[in-house]
Amino acid sequence: MPSDGDVIYNRIAMLRAERGISRRELAEALGVHYQTVGYLERGEYSPSLHLALRLAQYFEVPVEIIFSTAPFPRIGSETA
């Protein structure tokens, strides 16, 4: 089991869903196999720096919006 320091969290699935993009469409745009996108989304595979930067460029967001070493807060979990 990987230690917490080895885990890379991501928002790829959320970004895909917001934009109505399938795993296959994203994979084709990035030049990777569609299963690679699934592995990335589930945290079973950490992307190379090159792939992480290409994902950020594709979604037009900073890389830290997509990837983090700490879990992202759940949407709607903030209290007023």
N, C-alpha and C positions, 0 to 999 in steps of 0.2 A: 504494500500500500504506500503511495507516495506521501511524503511529508507535506505539510501545509506550504512550505517554501517552494515545493516543486509544482504546485497546482497553478494553472493559468485559467482564470475565469474569462468568459466571453459573452458578448451579446449578439453573436452572429444570427442566431435564430430569430431574435426579436427584430433586428434590423431587416432581415429578409421578409418577415411577416408584415412589418410596417410598409414595405415597398411592394408587396405582392410578388416576390421573386422566389422561384422554386430552387431547391438545392442544385438541380441539374443546370438551371440557367446561371446561377452564381458560379458553379464549377466551370462551365464553358467560358464565361467571361474572364475567369482567373487562369484558365488553362490547366485545371487539375481535374481529377476524377471526381464524380459526384459523391462517391463514398467518403472522400477526403473531407468534404464539407460536413458530412454527418459526424465523422470522427472529431473534427474541430469543435462542432457545436456541443457534443457530449463531453468534451474535455479529455477524450481518449488520445488526442494527438495535439502537441503544441506546435504552432506554425513556426517556420523559419522567420527570421526578421524580414526577409524579402517578401514572403507571402503575407505577413502581418501588415506591412506597409502597402502592399497591393490591395488588400482588403479595405484598409482605411481610405485609400485613393478611390476605390470603387464606390464606397458608401459616402464619400466626400465628408468624412469626419476625422478628427485626430485619432491616432491609433489607441490612445488611452480611453476613448469612448467605447471601443470594442473590447479591449483586453485589459485585465487587471490581475494583480497577484492577490488581491483581497476580494471576497464576494461582493457583488454589486447589491445595493439595497433593493428590496422588492418594491416595485412600483405601487404606490398607494400605502406604503407602510409608515410614511412619515406622519407624525401627529402634530396637530396645530397647537 
